[in-house]
């Protein structure tokens, strides 16, 4: 799967790497092997994985041959975003 990073997503990844050690590889793994994919805003999807006591969330859109990462963030609001099956 081809993964395209927006400039915004790259900037956010660098910020989260400083704050919590979230690497580019970890984000790409979350996108390629997510624990969940939930609907996002404006037709986007959000791949998410539990990380520590929170969630790593990766909003993306599908493109012809892969995915484009829109942004990246970690949140402690697990109950707000996690969908129990």
N, C-alpha and C positions, 0 to 999 in steps of 0.2 A: 504494500500500500504506500502510495506517495503521500508525504506529509509536507505541506507548505506552511511556513511560519509567517504571520504578518509582522510588520515592524513592532506594532504594539505588543503582540504576544512575546516577542523576543525581549523587549524592554521589561515586561512584567516578570518573565522568567528570571532575568538577572536580579531583579529586586527580591523575588522569593528565594533565590539561591542564597543571597546575603542573609535574609531573615531566618530561613528555616532549612537551608541546604537542599532545596528542591532543584534537581538537575534537569537538563534538557532531555536526557535519556529517560528519566523517571516520567516526565510528561508524555513523551512519545509512547512509552509502555502503557500509561494510563489510557491513551487514545487507542492503541492497537489491541489492548486486552483490558477493557474497562470492567469494573465490578458492575456498573450500571450505565445505561445511556438513557437520559430523560430529555423531554422537550425543553428547549430554551426559548428565547425571545426571537421574534421576527424570522421564523423558519429555521433557526439554528438548533443544534442539538448540544447536549452537555454530557461528556464522558466524565464519570466520577469514580474515585476510589477512596476508600478510607485510608487515612494516613495519620498515625498518632491518635490524638483525641479529636480529629477533625476530618475534613474532606478535601481532597485535591480535586478541583473542578476545571475542566478543559472545554469551554464552549468552542464549537466548530461548525463548519458547513461542509457538506459533501460536494466534491467537485468530480469531474468526469473520471479521473484516474486515482482518486484518493480523498484526502481531507485537507481543509485549510483551517488552521488554528487561529481563532479570533482573539482570544486572551487566555490567561491562566491565573487561577487564584486558589488559595487555601482558605477555608472557613471553619470556624468552630461550631457553626450552626447546623450540625448533622441532622437534627430533628426537622429542620425546615426543608432540607433538600433531599434527604435519603428517602427512597420509596420502598416500603416493605412490600414484598410480593404477596 
